[in-house]
Amino acid sequence: MDCKEVCETVFLFVDNEMGDDLRISFSDHVERCPGCADRMNYTRKFLFVIRERCTRCCAPDTLRHRILTSMPHRRSQIRPI
């Protein structure tokens, strides 16, 4: 894996949505590359802040349903509306 691929997949890694083979390659690169390690740490902190701030409000059920159905890897999380 190279820096460009890390940049493209960092959210998958941070959200634990990355397959085992890709995760190993990602982790190996981040251990050797300080720039990518910084990017990963920044992304973790960024997502933590966003999640903490956004828990106070919820999207309407119809909007949540439309968003989740548009994301194939999230379809298992769809609740009936």
Phi and psi restraints in degrees (range 20) as a CNS / XPLOR table:
assign (resid 1 and name C) (resid 2 and name N)
       (resid 2 and name CA) (resid 2 and name C) 1.0 -116.5 20.0 2
assign (resid 2 and name N) (resid 2 and name CA)
       (resid 2 and name C) (resid 3 and name N) 1.0 179.0 20.0 2
assign (resid 2 and name C) (resid 3 and name N)
       (resid 3 and name CA) (resid 3 and name C) 1.0 -60.6 20.0 2
assign (resid 3 and name N) (resid 3 and name CA)
       (resid 3 and name C) (resid 4 and name N) 1.0 -38.4 20.0 2
assign (resid 3 and name C) (resid 4 and name N)
       (resid 4 and name CA) (resid 4 and name C) 1.0 -63.1 20.0 2
assign (resid 4 and name N) (resid 4 and name CA)
       (resid 4 and name C) (resid 5 and name N) 1.0 -43.2 20.0 2
assign (resid 4 and name C) (resid 5 and name N)
       (resid 5 and name CA) (resid 5 and name C) 1.0 -66.9 20.0 2
assign (resid 5 and name N) (resid 5 and name CA)
       (resid 5 and name C) (resid 6 and name N) 1.0 -37.3 20.0 2
assign (resid 5 and name C) (resid 6 and name N)
       (resid 6 and name CA) (resid 6 and name C) 1.0 -62.0 20.0 2
assign (resid 6 and name N) (resid 6 and name CA)
       (resid 6 and name C) (resid 7 and name N) 1.0 -45.2 20.0 2
assign (resid 6 and name C) (resid 7 and name N)
       (resid 7 and name CA) (resid 7 and name C) 1.0 -58.9 20.0 2
assign (resid 7 and name N) (resid 7 and name CA)
       (resid 7 and name C) (resid 8 and name N) 1.0 -39.7 20.0 2
assign (resid 7 and name C) (resid 8 and name N)
       (resid 8 and name CA) (resid 8 and name C) 1.0 -75.2 20.0 2
assign (resid 8 and name N) (resid 8 and name CA)
       (resid 8 and name C) (resid 9 and name N) 1.0 -21.3 20.0 2
assign (resid 8 and name C) (resid 9 and name N)
       (resid 9 and name CA) (resid 9 and name C) 1.0 -118.3 20.0 2
assign (resid 9 and name N) (resid 9 and name CA)
       (resid 9 and name C) (resid 10 and name N) 1.0 4.1 20.0 2
assign (resid 9 and name C) (resid 10 and name N)
       (resid 10 and name CA) (resid 10 and name C) 1.0 -59.7 20.0 2
assign (resid 10 and name N) (resid 10 and name CA)
       (resid 10 and name C) (resid 11 and name N) 1.0 -36.1 20.0 2
assign (resid 10 and name C) (resid 11 and name N)
       (resid 11 and name CA) (resid 11 and name C) 1.0 -68.1 20.0 2
assign (resid 11 and name N) (resid 11 and name CA)
       (resid 11 and name C) (resid 12 and name N) 1.0 -36.1 20.0 2
assign (resid 11 and name C) (resid 12 and name N)
       (resid 12 and name CA) (resid 12 and name C) 1.0 -61.9 20.0 2
assign (resid 12 and name N) (resid 12 and name CA)
       (resid 12 and name C) (resid 13 and name N) 1.0 -42.3 20.0 2
assign (resid 12 and name C) (resid 13 and name N)
       (resid 13 and name CA) (resid 13 and name C) 1.0 -64.8 20.0 2
assign (resid 13 and name N) (resid 13 and name CA)
       (resid 13 and name C) (resid 14 and name N) 1.0 -50.0 20.0 2
assign (resid 13 and name C) (resid 14 and name N)
       (resid 14 and name CA) (resid 14 and name C) 1.0 -63.0 20.0 2
assign (resid 14 and name N) (resid 14 and name CA)
       (resid 14 and name C) (resid 15 and name N) 1.0 -33.8 20.0 2
assign (resid 14 and name C) (resid 15 and name N)
       (resid 15 and name CA) (resid 15 and name C) 1.0 -88.3 20.0 2
assign (resid 15 and name N) (resid 15 and name CA)
       (resid 15 and name C) (resid 16 and name N) 1.0 7.4 20.0 2
assign (resid 15 and name C) (resid 16 and name N)
       (resid 16 and name CA) (resid 16 and name C) 1.0 55.6 20.0 2
assign (resid 16 and name N) (resid 16 and name CA)
       (resid 16 and name C) (resid 17 and name N) 1.0 40.7 20.0 2
assign (resid 16 and name C) (resid 17 and name N)
       (resid 17 and name CA) (resid 17 and name C) 1.0 -113.6 20.0 2
assign (resid 17 and name N) (resid 17 and name CA)
       (resid 17 and name C) (resid 18 and name N) 1.0 17.7 20.0 2
assign (resid 17 and name C) (resid 18 and name N)
       (resid 18 and name CA) (resid 18 and name C) 1.0 -101.3 20.0 2
assign (resid 18 and name N) (resid 18 and name CA)
       (resid 18 and name C) (resid 19 and name N) 1.0 138.4 20.0 2
assign (resid 18 and name C) (resid 19 and name N)
       (resid 19 and name CA) (resid 19 and name C) 1.0 -64.8 20.0 2
assign (resid 19 and name N) (resid 19 and name CA)
       (resid 19 and name C) (resid 20 and name N) 1.0 161.2 20.0 2
assign (resid 19 and name C) (resid 20 and name N)
       (resid 20 and name CA) (resid 20 and name C) 1.0 -58.8 20.0 2
assign (resid 20 and name N) (resid 20 and name CA)
       (resid 20 and name C) (resid 21 and name N) 1.0 -47.7 20.0 2
assign (resid 20 and name C) (resid 21 and name N)
       (resid 21 and name CA) (resid 21 and name C) 1.0 -61.0 20.0 2
assign (resid 21 and name N) (resid 21 and name CA)
       (resid 21 and name C) (resid 22 and name N) 1.0 -45.2 20.0 2
assign (resid 21 and name C) (resid 22 and name N)
       (resid 22 and name CA) (resid 22 and name C) 1.0 -68.5 20.0 2
assign (resid 22 and name N) (resid 22 and name CA)
       (resid 22 and name C) (resid 23 and name N) 1.0 -37.7 20.0 2
assign (resid 22 and name C) (resid 23 and name N)
       (resid 23 and name CA) (resid 23 and name C) 1.0 -62.5 20.0 2
assign (resid 23 and name N) (resid 23 and name CA)
       (resid 23 and name C) (resid 24 and name N) 1.0 -40.5 20.0 2
assign (resid 23 and name C) (resid 24 and name N)
       (resid 24 and name CA) (resid 24 and name C) 1.0 -63.9 20.0 2
assign (resid 24 and name N) (resid 24 and name CA)
       (resid 24 and name C) (resid 25 and name N) 1.0 -46.6 20.0 2
assign (resid 24 and name C) (resid 25 and name N)
       (resid 25 and name CA) (resid 25 and name C) 1.0 -62.3 20.0 2
assign (resid 25 and name N) (resid 25 and name CA)
       (resid 25 and name C) (resid 26 and name N) 1.0 -42.8 20.0 2
assign (resid 25 and name C) (resid 26 and name N)
       (resid 26 and name CA) (resid 26 and name C) 1.0 -60.3 20.0 2
assign (resid 26 and name N) (resid 26 and name CA)
       (resid 26 and name C) (resid 27 and name N) 1.0 -51.3 20.0 2
assign (resid 26 and name C) (resid 27 and name N)
       (resid 27 and name CA) (resid 27 and name C) 1.0 -61.7 20.0 2
assign (resid 27 and name N) (resid 27 and name CA)
       (resid 27 and name C) (resid 28 and name N) 1.0 -41.7 20.0 2
assign (resid 27 and name C) (resid 28 and name N)
       (resid 28 and name CA) (resid 28 and name C) 1.0 -59.6 20.0 2
assign (resid 28 and name N) (resid 28 and name CA)
       (resid 28 and name C) (resid 29 and name N) 1.0 -43.9 20.0 2
assign (resid 28 and name C) (resid 29 and name N)
       (resid 29 and name CA) (resid 29 and name C) 1.0 -66.7 20.0 2
assign (resid 29 and name N) (resid 29 and name CA)
       (resid 29 and name C) (resid 30 and name N) 1.0 -45.4 20.0 2
assign (resid 29 and name C) (resid 30 and name N)
       (resid 30 and name CA) (resid 30 and name C) 1.0 -63.2 20.0 2
assign (resid 30 and name N) (resid 30 and name CA)
       (resid 30 and name C) (resid 31 and name N) 1.0 -33.9 20.0 2
assign (resid 30 and name C) (resid 31 and name N)
       (resid 31 and name CA) (resid 31 and name C) 1.0 -64.7 20.0 2
assign (resid 31 and name N) (resid 31 and name CA)
       (resid 31 and name C) (resid 32 and name N) 1.0 -29.9 20.0 2
assign (resid 31 and name C) (resid 32 and name N)
       (resid 32 and name CA) (resid 32 and name C) 1.0 -96.2 20.0 2
assign (resid 32 and name N) (resid 32 and name CA)
       (resid 32 and name C) (resid 33 and name N) 1.0 -13.4 20.0 2
assign (resid 32 and name C) (resid 33 and name N)
       (resid 33 and name CA) (resid 33 and name C) 1.0 -120.8 20.0 2
assign (resid 33 and name N) (resid 33 and name CA)
       (resid 33 and name C) (resid 34 and name N) 1.0 105.1 20.0 2
assign (resid 33 and name C) (resid 34 and name N)
       (resid 34 and name CA) (resid 34 and name C) 1.0 -60.1 20.0 2
assign (resid 34 and name N) (resid 34 and name CA)
       (resid 34 and name C) (resid 35 and name N) 1.0 -35.4 20.0 2
assign (resid 34 and name C) (resid 35 and name N)
       (resid 35 and name CA) (resid 35 and name C) 1.0 -63.6 20.0 2
assign (resid 35 and name N) (resid 35 and name CA)
       (resid 35 and name C) (resid 36 and name N) 1.0 -43.6 20.0 2
assign (resid 35 and name C) (resid 36 and name N)
       (resid 36 and name CA) (resid 36 and name C) 1.0 -71.4 20.0 2
assign (resid 36 and name N) (resid 36 and name CA)
       (resid 36 and name C) (resid 37 and name N) 1.0 -33.4 20.0 2
assign (resid 36 and name C) (resid 37 and name N)
       (resid 37 and name CA) (resid 37 and name C) 1.0 -63.4 20.0 2
assign (resid 37 and name N) (resid 37 and name CA)
       (resid 37 and name C) (resid 38 and name N) 1.0 -41.9 20.0 2
assign (resid 37 and name C) (resid 38 and name N)
       (resid 38 and name CA) (resid 38 and name C) 1.0 -62.3 20.0 2
assign (resid 38 and name N) (resid 38 and name CA)
       (resid 38 and name C) (resid 39 and name N) 1.0 -42.6 20.0 2
assign (resid 38 and name C) (resid 39 and name N)
       (resid 39 and name CA) (resid 39 and name C) 1.0 -61.4 20.0 2
assign (resid 39 and name N) (resid 39 and name CA)
       (resid 39 and name C) (resid 40 and name N) 1.0 -43.8 20.0 2
assign (resid 39 and name C) (resid 40 and name N)
       (resid 40 and name CA) (resid 40 and name C) 1.0 -64.5 20.0 2
assign (resid 40 and name N) (resid 40 and name CA)
       (resid 40 and name C) (resid 41 and name N) 1.0 -44.9 20.0 2
assign (resid 40 and name C) (resid 41 and name N)
       (resid 41 and name CA) (resid 41 and name C) 1.0 -64.0 20.0 2
assign (resid 41 and name N) (resid 41 and name CA)
       (resid 41 and name C) (resid 42 and name N) 1.0 -40.6 20.0 2
assign (resid 41 and name C) (resid 42 and name N)
       (resid 42 and name CA) (resid 42 and name C) 1.0 -61.9 20.0 2
assign (resid 42 and name N) (resid 42 and name CA)
       (resid 42 and name C) (resid 43 and name N) 1.0 -44.6 20.0 2
assign (resid 42 and name C) (resid 43 and name N)
       (resid 43 and name CA) (resid 43 and name C) 1.0 -62.4 20.0 2
assign (resid 43 and name N) (resid 43 and name CA)
       (resid 43 and name C) (resid 44 and name N) 1.0 -42.5 20.0 2
assign (resid 43 and name C) (resid 44 and name N)
       (resid 44 and name CA) (resid 44 and name C) 1.0 -59.1 20.0 2
assign (resid 44 and name N) (resid 44 and name CA)
       (resid 44 and name C) (resid 45 and name N) 1.0 -47.5 20.0 2
assign (resid 44 and name C) (resid 45 and name N)
       (resid 45 and name CA) (resid 45 and name C) 1.0 -64.7 20.0 2
assign (resid 45 and name N) (resid 45 and name CA)
       (resid 45 and name C) (resid 46 and name N) 1.0 -42.7 20.0 2
assign (resid 45 and name C) (resid 46 and name N)
       (resid 46 and name CA) (resid 46 and name C) 1.0 -58.7 20.0 2
assign (resid 46 and name N) (resid 46 and name CA)
       (resid 46 and name C) (resid 47 and name N) 1.0 -50.2 20.0 2
assign (resid 46 and name C) (resid 47 and name N)
       (resid 47 and name CA) (resid 47 and name C) 1.0 -65.2 20.0 2
assign (resid 47 and name N) (resid 47 and name CA)
       (resid 47 and name C) (resid 48 and name N) 1.0 -36.0 20.0 2
assign (resid 47 and name C) (resid 48 and name N)
       (resid 48 and name CA) (resid 48 and name C) 1.0 -60.9 20.0 2
assign (resid 48 and name N) (resid 48 and name CA)
       (resid 48 and name C) (resid 49 and name N) 1.0 -47.5 20.0 2
assign (resid 48 and name C) (resid 49 and name N)
       (resid 49 and name CA) (resid 49 and name C) 1.0 -63.2 20.0 2
assign (resid 49 and name N) (resid 49 and name CA)
       (resid 49 and name C) (resid 50 and name N) 1.0 -45.8 20.0 2
assign (resid 49 and name C) (resid 50 and name N)
       (resid 50 and name CA) (resid 50 and name C) 1.0 -59.8 20.0 2
assign (resid 50 and name N) (resid 50 and name CA)
       (resid 50 and name C) (resid 51 and name N) 1.0 -46.7 20.0 2
assign (resid 50 and name C) (resid 51 and name N)
       (resid 51 and name CA) (resid 51 and name C) 1.0 -65.1 20.0 2
assign (resid 51 and name N) (resid 51 and name CA)
       (resid 51 and name C) (resid 52 and name N) 1.0 -37.0 20.0 2
assign (resid 51 and name C) (resid 52 and name N)
       (resid 52 and name CA) (resid 52 and name C) 1.0 -67.2 20.0 2
assign (resid 52 and name N) (resid 52 and name CA)
       (resid 52 and name C) (resid 53 and name N) 1.0 -40.6 20.0 2
assign (resid 52 and name C) (resid 53 and name N)
       (resid 53 and name CA) (resid 53 and name C) 1.0 -77.4 20.0 2
assign (resid 53 and name N) (resid 53 and name CA)
       (resid 53 and name C) (resid 54 and name N) 1.0 -27.5 20.0 2
assign (resid 53 and name C) (resid 54 and name N)
       (resid 54 and name CA) (resid 54 and name C) 1.0 -94.6 20.0 2
assign (resid 54 and name N) (resid 54 and name CA)
       (resid 54 and name C) (resid 55 and name N) 1.0 3.3 20.0 2
assign (resid 54 and name C) (resid 55 and name N)
       (resid 55 and name CA) (resid 55 and name C) 1.0 -78.8 20.0 2
assign (resid 55 and name N) (resid 55 and name CA)
       (resid 55 and name C) (resid 56 and name N) 1.0 -12.0 20.0 2
assign (resid 55 and name C) (resid 56 and name N)
       (resid 56 and name CA) (resid 56 and name C) 1.0 -79.3 20.0 2
assign (resid 56 and name N) (resid 56 and name CA)
       (resid 56 and name C) (resid 57 and name N) 1.0 -17.5 20.0 2
assign (resid 56 and name C) (resid 57 and name N)
       (resid 57 and name CA) (resid 57 and name C) 1.0 -130.0 20.0 2
assign (resid 57 and name N) (resid 57 and name CA)
       (resid 57 and name C) (resid 58 and name N) 1.0 155.8 20.0 2
assign (resid 57 and name C) (resid 58 and name N)
       (resid 58 and name CA) (resid 58 and name C) 1.0 -128.8 20.0 2
assign (resid 58 and name N) (resid 58 and name CA)
       (resid 58 and name C) (resid 59 and name N) 1.0 144.6 20.0 2
assign (resid 58 and name C) (resid 59 and name N)
       (resid 59 and name CA) (resid 59 and name C) 1.0 -71.4 20.0 2
assign (resid 59 and name N) (resid 59 and name CA)
       (resid 59 and name C) (resid 60 and name N) 1.0 149.3 20.0 2
assign (resid 59 and name C) (resid 60 and name N)
       (resid 60 and name CA) (resid 60 and name C) 1.0 -58.1 20.0 2
assign (resid 60 and name N) (resid 60 and name CA)
       (resid 60 and name C) (resid 61 and name N) 1.0 149.8 20.0 2
assign (resid 60 and name C) (resid 61 and name N)
       (resid 61 and name CA) (resid 61 and name C) 1.0 -55.8 20.0 2
assign (resid 61 and name N) (resid 61 and name CA)
       (resid 61 and name C) (resid 62 and name N) 1.0 -38.3 20.0 2
assign (resid 61 and name C) (resid 62 and name N)
       (resid 62 and name CA) (resid 62 and name C) 1.0 -66.2 20.0 2
assign (resid 62 and name N) (resid 62 and name CA)
       (resid 62 and name C) (resid 63 and name N) 1.0 -38.4 20.0 2
assign (resid 62 and name C) (resid 63 and name N)
       (resid 63 and name CA) (resid 63 and name C) 1.0 -68.2 20.0 2
assign (resid 63 and name N) (resid 63 and name CA)
       (resid 63 and name C) (resid 64 and name N) 1.0 -44.9 20.0 2
assign (resid 63 and name C) (resid 64 and name N)
       (resid 64 and name CA) (resid 64 and name C) 1.0 -58.5 20.0 2
assign (resid 64 and name N) (resid 64 and name CA)
       (resid 64 and name C) (resid 65 and name N) 1.0 -43.6 20.0 2
assign (resid 64 and name C) (resid 65 and name N)
       (resid 65 and name CA) (resid 65 and name C) 1.0 -61.6 20.0 2
assign (resid 65 and name N) (resid 65 and name CA)
       (resid 65 and name C) (resid 66 and name N) 1.0 -45.2 20.0 2
assign (resid 65 and name C) (resid 66 and name N)
       (resid 66 and name CA) (resid 66 and name C) 1.0 -62.7 20.0 2
assign (resid 66 and name N) (resid 66 and name CA)
       (resid 66 and name C) (resid 67 and name N) 1.0 -41.1 20.0 2
assign (resid 66 and name C) (resid 67 and name N)
       (resid 67 and name CA) (resid 67 and name C) 1.0 -66.7 20.0 2
assign (resid 67 and name N) (resid 67 and name CA)
       (resid 67 and name C) (resid 68 and name N) 1.0 -48.0 20.0 2
assign (resid 67 and name C) (resid 68 and name N)
       (resid 68 and name CA) (resid 68 and name C) 1.0 -65.1 20.0 2
assign (resid 68 and name N) (resid 68 and name CA)
       (resid 68 and name C) (resid 69 and name N) 1.0 -36.7 20.0 2
assign (resid 68 and name C) (resid 69 and name N)
       (resid 69 and name CA) (resid 69 and name C) 1.0 -71.0 20.0 2
assign (resid 69 and name N) (resid 69 and name CA)
       (resid 69 and name C) (resid 70 and name N) 1.0 -19.2 20.0 2
assign (resid 69 and name C) (resid 70 and name N)
       (resid 70 and name CA) (resid 70 and name C) 1.0 -84.7 20.0 2
assign (resid 70 and name N) (resid 70 and name CA)
       (resid 70 and name C) (resid 71 and name N) 1.0 -6.7 20.0 2
assign (resid 70 and name C) (resid 71 and name N)
       (resid 71 and name CA) (resid 71 and name C) 1.0 -114.9 20.0 2
assign (resid 71 and name N) (resid 71 and name CA)
       (resid 71 and name C) (resid 72 and name N) 1.0 98.1 20.0 2
assign (resid 71 and name C) (resid 72 and name N)
       (resid 72 and name CA) (resid 72 and name C) 1.0 -52.6 20.0 2
assign (resid 72 and name N) (resid 72 and name CA)
       (resid 72 and name C) (resid 73 and name N) 1.0 -38.4 20.0 2
assign (resid 72 and name C) (resid 73 and name N)
       (resid 73 and name CA) (resid 73 and name C) 1.0 -75.9 20.0 2
assign (resid 73 and name N) (resid 73 and name CA)
       (resid 73 and name C) (resid 74 and name N) 1.0 -5.1 20.0 2
assign (resid 73 and name C) (resid 74 and name N)
       (resid 74 and name CA) (resid 74 and name C) 1.0 -110.8 20.0 2
assign (resid 74 and name N) (resid 74 and name CA)
       (resid 74 and name C) (resid 75 and name N) 1.0 0.4 20.0 2
assign (resid 74 and name C) (resid 75 and name N)
       (resid 75 and name CA) (resid 75 and name C) 1.0 -58.9 20.0 2
assign (resid 75 and name N) (resid 75 and name CA)
       (resid 75 and name C) (resid 76 and name N) 1.0 -27.2 20.0 2
assign (resid 75 and name C) (resid 76 and name N)
       (resid 76 and name CA) (resid 76 and name C) 1.0 -69.1 20.0 2
assign (resid 76 and name N) (resid 76 and name CA)
       (resid 76 and name C) (resid 77 and name N) 1.0 -14.5 20.0 2
assign (resid 76 and name C) (resid 77 and name N)
       (resid 77 and name CA) (resid 77 and name C) 1.0 -94.8 20.0 2
assign (resid 77 and name N) (resid 77 and name CA)
       (resid 77 and name C) (resid 78 and name N) 1.0 5.3 20.0 2
assign (resid 77 and name C) (resid 78 and name N)
       (resid 78 and name CA) (resid 78 and name C) 1.0 -77.7 20.0 2
assign (resid 78 and name N) (resid 78 and name CA)
       (resid 78 and name C) (resid 79 and name N) 1.0 127.5 20.0 2
assign (resid 78 and name C) (resid 79 and name N)
       (resid 79 and name CA) (resid 79 and name C) 1.0 -100.4 20.0 2
assign (resid 79 and name N) (resid 79 and name CA)
       (resid 79 and name C) (resid 80 and name N) 1.0 143.5 20.0 2
assign (resid 79 and name C) (resid 80 and name N)
       (resid 80 and name CA) (resid 80 and name C) 1.0 -62.1 20.0 2
assign (resid 80 and name N) (resid 80 and name CA)
       (resid 80 and name C) (resid 81 and name N) 1.0 145.8 20.0 2
